[in-house]
Amino acid sequence: MEEHTPSRQDSDARKRHRAKRRIILRRYRYVSLSRRVWMRRAVFIAGALFVGLTAVGFAQISNDAQDVYSAILKRSPFLPLFLTPLGFAALAFATARWFPAAAGSGIPQVIAARKSSDYTHRSALLGWQTTIAKIVMTALALVVGASVGREGPTVQVGASVMFAVATVAGLGRQNGFVLAGSAAGIAAAFNAPIAGILFAIEELAKAFAGRINDIVIGSVVIAGAVSWLILGNYNYFGEVTTNVVSGKDWLAVPICAVFGGVLGGLFSMSLVTISRKPFGIIAILKRHPIVFAGLCGLLVAVLSIATAGYASGNGYAETRASLVYGQAMPWWYGLAKLGSTLLSSASGIPGGLFSPSLAVGAGIGSMITPIFTFADPRAFMLLMTVGYFAGVVQAPLTAVVIVMEMTSDKNMVIPLMATALFAASLSRLIGSEPLYHALARGYYASAFRIHGTPDVSSAPKSVR
């Protein structure tokens, strides 16, 4: 039998294979033992824990603040005519004078901070002063009757907390922590971990990747676990059981997509126009931002009194009652809530529009159910909720997942997806640029100026 003698080519191939294996092993040992790698892991674990705790505390403060306004309205029904405009004016003044980065929902600031490579600029948008101001002033906005939520602000708070922990560790220049913190914030705010990941990818990063960064998933898991341990494994709105069965039921999908997409697109376009491109009487009033905020507050107070408080607050209780129990809302609720949310958001005071937008969607759904009686009213309200929300933010997958996780309704996956995609497409015909990205332009380094911006010389050496 002829003995096989290895050729020189085979020998060279084996040498190359051994050399490649040695390189891989060295890299693996470096990654496993690298102090910097373990520092990053420690930062996102600690940061995510703090994000979860902060989100839970923020939720409790916001709930208490809304209870205070309800008590005020019950005791003195006309007091909001003075309290709300004065509160709006005071909050707008404090925001413009001392905390300009705390205005609005906070998501545009996170988008701008994530895109920025300037430590000073990022510190101005996500500094600890801004974080404290955001929590306190959002709560005060609820106390005076604004139609705002704390879920959007939790995104900025989450990003700020993670940024602070990263800066202490000397990793403040890495914007992956900003993305991870914001995703953890949305997960803890809604107890919706998958929605947190999707929101980070679809809305904040505006890109899809084949491999989701471990830091984002890990932060979402940890922050969500903290919320779960403290508040329990709850559904944000409770468990909703409804379904779209027959072909006639499916007609609810295009109806809700059209109503939700058009109204959501008009809301988004109106808010961007008032905030960035005002014209006519609004442009004149915007030259006096404190007066403009006071007028917005007065109109919100009128809507609140006329609707017995329905137009104020985050709308959580009303949305839950409609989706879980099928309770019909007053026919005017959705439109009144839309108006008060637009006025609150345009006034320049801190506060988000996630929860109010979900309430508007449910309200519009309740309004049209007496007209379209062929489907379960809860199905209409659920589809309209996701359609309107997708129309406002133009992030259909996030809208679907966030509503699914908040209601634990797996029967409606396909109808919800169809409604959200159609609604978002219609909204893009009205305004091509998504709401938060359009508003983020005012916070880019080239446009955003702030007094008392932290000096970069005070930053850790690794971020100079």
N, C-alpha and C positions, 0 to 999 in steps of 0.2 A: 504494500500500500504506500502510495507516495505521500511523504510528509509535507505539510503545508509550511512554507517559509514566509513569514510576514514581509511584505514589501516595504520599501522606504516610505511610500505614500501612506500606508496603514499606520506606520510608526509616527509619522508627522501628525496624522489625524488624532491619534491617541494623546499625543503631547498637547495639541491644541485643546482637546476636551479637558485634560487635567488642568491646564492653565485657566480655562474658563471656569472650571469648578472651584478652583482656589479663589478666583476673583469674587464669585458669587458668595462663597463662604465668608470671605473677608467683609463684603458689604453687609451680609446678614448680621455678622458679629458687631459691625459698627452701628447699624441701625438699632440692634437690640441693646447695646451698651452705651450708646451715645447719650451724654448728659442732656443735650439740647432736645433730643427726641422725647426723653422722659419728662423734661421740663414742659414741653408742649402738651403732653398727655395730662400731666398734673394740673396745668392751667385750665384746660377745657373741662376736666372733672370738677375742680373747685369752682370754676366759673359757672358751670351748669347747675351745681348745687345752690349757689347764691341766686341764680336766675329763678330757679323754682321757688325758693323761699320768698324772694321779692315779689314774684307774680302772685303768690298766694296772699301775701300781706296787702298788695295793691288791690286785689279783688275784694278783700274784706273792707278796706277803707272806702272803696267805691260803693259797695252795697250800703254801708252805713250812711254815706253822703246822700245817696238817693232817698234813703228813708227819712233823712232830715228834711229834704224838700217836700216829700209827701206829707209830713207832719205840718210843715209851714202852710201848705196849700189847704189842708183840712182845717187848720185853725184860723187862718186869715186868707180867704179865697182871693182877695184882690191885692194882697201884699206883693205878689210877683210883679205887678205893674211898676213898682219902685225897685224891688230887690233885683230882678233879672237884668234890666238895663244898666243899673249901677254896677252890678256884679260883672257883667260883660265888659263895661268900660274899664273897671279897675283891673280885671284880668288882662285885657288887651294892653293897657298901659304898662303893667308889670312885665308882660311878655316882651313888648317892644323895647322897653327901657333896659331891662336886666337879663332877660332870658329868651332872646329871639330864636334860639335853636329849639325851644320847647313848644313852639306854636304848632297848632294842628294835630294831626294823628301821630306824627313822628316817623312814619314809614318813608316819606320822601327824604328825611334827614339821614336815615339809615342807608338808603340807596346812594346818596351823595357821599356819605362817609366811606362806604365800601369801595367806591370808585376812586377815592382820593388817596394819593400817596404822600400827602403833606400831613405830618403828625400834628402840627398846630391846628390846621383846619379840622382834622378828625376830632381832636380834643375839644374844639369849640362846639362840635355837633353832638358829641357823646360824653362830655365831661360830667363829673359827679354833681356839679351844681345844676346842670340841665336835668339830670336824672331825678334829683330831689324835687326840683321845680315842676317837672312833668307830673309826678305823682300827686303833689300837693295841689297844683292848680287844676288838674283834671278832676280831682275830688271836689274842689271848690266850684268848678263849673257845674257839676251835678247838684251841688247844694243850692245854687241859684237858678236851677231849672233848665240848663242847656240840654239839648238833645245830642249827647255825645256818649261814647262808650270808652271802656278802659282797655279793650283788646288790642286796638292799633297802638296806643301808647305803650302797651306792654312789649311790643316789638322793639321800640326804641329803648325802653328800659332794659330789656334783655341784652341788646347789643351793647349798651353802655356798661352794664355790669361785667360782661365778658371782656370788653375792652379795658376796663379798669384793672381787672385781675391780670390780663395779659401785659399791661403796661408796668405793673408792679414787678412782674417776672422778667421785664426787659424784652417783651415780644409784641409791643404795641404797634409795630409797623406792619404786622402780618394781618391783612384784612380778612383772612379766613375766620378769625375769631369773631369778627363783627357779624359775618353771615351766620355762624354757629349760634351766637347769642340771640340774634333776632329769630331764628328758627325755634330755638328753645323757648323763647318768649311766647310765640304764638301757640306752641304745643301746650305750655303750662296754662295759658289764658283760657283755652277752650277744652283742655284735656283731649287734644286731638294730635297725637304724635305724627301720624302720617301726613296730615295737613301741614304741620310745621315744616317737614322736609320738602313737600311739594311747593309750599309757599316760598321757601328759600330759593328753590331752583327756578320756578316759573315766574315769580313776581320780582323778587329781589335781585336774582342773578340774571333773569331773563335769558336763560340758556338751558339746554338739556345736555347732560353729560352721561357717558356710558357707565361711569363709575362715580357714585356719590361719595364725597369726601367723608372719611371716617369721623372727622371732627364734628360735622353737622349731625350725623346720625347719633353719635355718642352723646352730644349735648342735648339733643331732643329726648333721648331715652332717659337721661339722668334728671333733667328738669321735669319731664312728665312723671317720673317715678316719685319725685319729691311732692308734686301736686297730688298724686294718687295716694301717697302715704298720709298726707295731712287731711285732704278733703274726701278721700275715698275714690273708688273707681266709678265715677258718676258719668252720666251723659249730660252734656251741657243743657240741652232742652228737655231731656227725658226720652223715654222710648216711644217712638212713633211707629205705628203699624198701619200701613195703607198700601195699596197696590194699584197698578194699571193693568187691567186684565183684557178687556175686549178691545176690538178695533175702534169702537166709538170712544173708549177711554183715552186712547192714544191721541185723539184730537186735542186733548189738553196740552200736549207737548208744544205744538206750534203756537197755540194761543198764548201760553205762558212765556214762550221764548220771544214772541213779538212784543207783548206788553212789557215784559221784564227788560228785554234788550233795548227797546226804544227809550223807556223811562230811565233806565240805568245810564244809557248813553247821554241822554239830555241832562241828567243830574251831573255827570262827570264833566261834560262840556261847559255847563253853567258854572260849576265851581272853579274850573281852570280859568274861564273868562273873567269871573269876578276877582279871582286871586292874582292873575298875571296880566290880563289884557282888558281891564275895565273900560267902559266907554259911557258917554252920556252922563246922566245924573249920578250913576254909580262911580264913575271916574272922579267926579267933583267931590263926592262924599269920601272916597278913599284917600283924598289928600289930607283928610282929618281922621285918621284911623280910630282914635278914641271915640269920637262922635259917631262914626260909622258902626263901631262895635256896640255902642249904646243903643242905636236905632235897631240893629239886629236883635239885641236883647229885648227891646220893647215889643217887637213883632213876635218873638218867641213867647213872651209873656202873654200876649193877647191870644195866641194859638193855644197855649197851655190852659189858660182860664176858660176859653171857649170849649175846650175838649175835656175839661175836668182832670187835667194833668196828663192825659194820654200823649200829648205831643212832646212832653219833656222826658228826660231820662234816657236810658239805653234801650227801652222797649222789650227787655228780656221777659218780664212776666206776661205781657200780652202775647208775645210770640210763642212762648211755651204753652199758654192756654189754648191757642189756636191749633198748634201742630199736634200736641199730645191729646187734647180732649176734643178737638174739633169745634171749639167755641167760636162762634161768629163774632167778628169785631164790628163796631159801627162802620157804616159804609164810607165815611169820610176819614177813617183812621189813617189809611195808607198815605193819602195825599197830604193830610195835616202833618204826619210824621216826616214825609219827604221835605216839606217846606221848612219845618223847624230844624231838621238836620242840615239842610243847605245853608240856612241862616247861621246856625251855630258854627259850621265848618268855615264859612266865608268870613266870619267876624274876626278870625285871627287868634282866638283863644285856644288853649290846649284842649285836646279831646279827640277821640277817634270816631270813625263812622262804620266800623265793622258791625257791631250789634244793632245800631239804629238802621243800617241798611237791610239787615235780615228782617227787622221788624217792619220796614216799609214793604219789603217783598211779600211777607205774610199778610199784611194789611191790604195790599192790592189784590192778592189772591182771594181774600175774604170778600172784597168788594165785588168781584166778578162772578163769584159762585152762584148768586141768585139768577144770573143770566144764563150761565152754562151749567145746567143741572144734571148733565148726563154722567158726571164722574163724581167720585168721593170728594167732598169739600176739602178734606185734609190733603188729598193728592194735589188738588189745585193750589192750595196754600204752600205746600212743600215745593212744588215745581216752580211756582212764582218766586218763592224765596231764593232758590238757586239761580233762577233766570235773572232776577233783578240784581243780585249780588255779582253775578258774572258780568252783567252789563256795566256795572259801576267800575269794577277793578280790571275787567278784561283778562281774567285769569281763570278760565273755565274748569280746569282740572282741580285747582285749589278750591274753587267754589263747590264742586261736587263732593270732594273728599271731606271738606270741613263740615258740610251739612250731613253727610252720611255718618261721620264719626260723632257728631253732636246728637244725632237722633237714633243711631243703631238700627236704621232701616235698610236692610240689604235687598229688599224686594224692588226698590226703586232705582237701582244702579243705572240701568240702561236708559230709562226715561229721564233721569236727572242729567246724565251725560249728554243726551241729545238736546235737552233744553238749554244747558249751559253753553254748549258749543255754538248752537244757533244764536242764542242771545248775545254772546260775546262777538260773534261775527257781525250782527246787526249794529252793535255798539261801535264797532270799529268803523262802520260806514259814517257814523255821526262824528266821532272823534278818533282819528287814527292813532294818536299817542295815548297809551294807558295813563290813567289819572295820576297815580303816584309818581310815575316817571316824568310827567309834565310838571308836576309841582316840585319835583326834586331839582329842577333847573335853577330855582331860586336859592338853592343851598350849595351849588357847586362853588369851588374855591374862587372862581372868577367873578361870581356874583354875590357871594355871601360875605358880609363884613360884620364884625362883632367887636364891641368895646370890651376890653379886658380879656382878650384871647390869651390863653396861657403862652408864655414865652417858651420857644422850643429849647432854649438853653437850660430850662428846668427839667426837661425830659430826661429819662434814662439814656445813658451813652449809646445803647444799642438802637435807639430810635432817632438819633440826631442825624 
